[in-house]
């Protein structure tokens, strides 16, 4: 396979994201995606060796987008680690609501992914999870409490993103403040 043109490669990734938004991972079609770009069915294969490789590229793209946003937040001055974590958590909710396909990918049954895709998919939470674990260690929490804290915060994030994204919870400042208060409370509880 010849080296891929980054701009063309990104066009395919963005088209794949649109395809996933309509058909999901299980019904993802490279042929349909190529048709949406008015290119031959074989054109995507010049940049991605397989459907699986393109889905992996979508997951990496998703991770890169979040890493940039998370790094931006982490650079800002914060009084405490918990304050930074709350801001990152709230921004992650906004990120997922603003990118529903990423939410679809994260919440899709793991059986539909290859081992390599699963490994890449798990990376999106690693930065935040590491900060939660650092917070828990600094607060002297044992492993069981760290697990509970990490689970609770992730549940608030994914739950709020799902409910807001589906429209069953409004995406208003009031609703976000309720979620923020729940996440802040987790960092106040032992």
Buried (B, 14 or more C-beta within 10 A) or exposed (E): EEEBEEEBBBBBBBBBBEBBEEEBBEEBBBEBBBBBBEBEEEBBBBBBEEBBBBBBBBBBBBBEBBBEBBEEBBEEEBEEBBBBBBBBBBBBBBBBBEBBBBBBBBEBEEEBBEEEBEEBBBBBBEBBBEBBBEBBEEBEBEEEBBEBBBEBBBEBBBBBBBBBBEEEBEBEEEBBEEBBEBBBEBBEEE
